[in-house]
Amino acid sequence: MAEEEAKTHDHLACLNDLSCNEDNMSAIEQPLSNNHLPLDEQLDKQYCWLHILLSKEDETHTKLSTCFLKANMSLIIISARQEAVQWILAVNSYHDFSASTAVLSVNYLDQFLLSFQSSSDMPMKPWMVQLAAVACLSLAAKVVEIHVPLLFDLQVSLI
């Protein structure tokens, strides 16, 4: 019985150490800063970033194709990657994810494909690319987005 009281006392002492000793009014006394941009400026900024990212896509695509060819990536895997990227973009659009989510997930996918190809003796199959695309999109959405759907809800058909 005495041990339980001692544990409870120790537990409460730990909580007291974690409590904040600041004055409650200090947050109210500080003036609020208005760092938010109007909606039009936010959209312009996002479209500007999207334009920059898309302009770099051609340059990156050329470099990536060269890397895939140098890594002896099969045409089946390159085709599976293209389908995976189309799927990522479709899911990105369906769930109204930001452009950053799509770019980040494709970047993750490409890094995985290149590292897997260079470090593994096992041949890659198209289903592996599809599975990696789901994982990459899920991870990118968790990094960028506020509301992330379940993996089951990422099933979007390409029509």
Secondary structure, 3 states (H helix, E strand, C coil): CHHHHHHHHHHHHHHHHHCCCCCCCHHHHCCCCCCCCCHHHHHHHHHHHHHHHHHHHHHHHHHHHHHHHHCCCCHHHHHHHHHHHHHHHHHHHHCCCCHHHHHHHHHHHHHHHHHHHHHCCCCCCHHHHHHHHHHHHHHHHHHHCCCCCCHHHHCCCCC
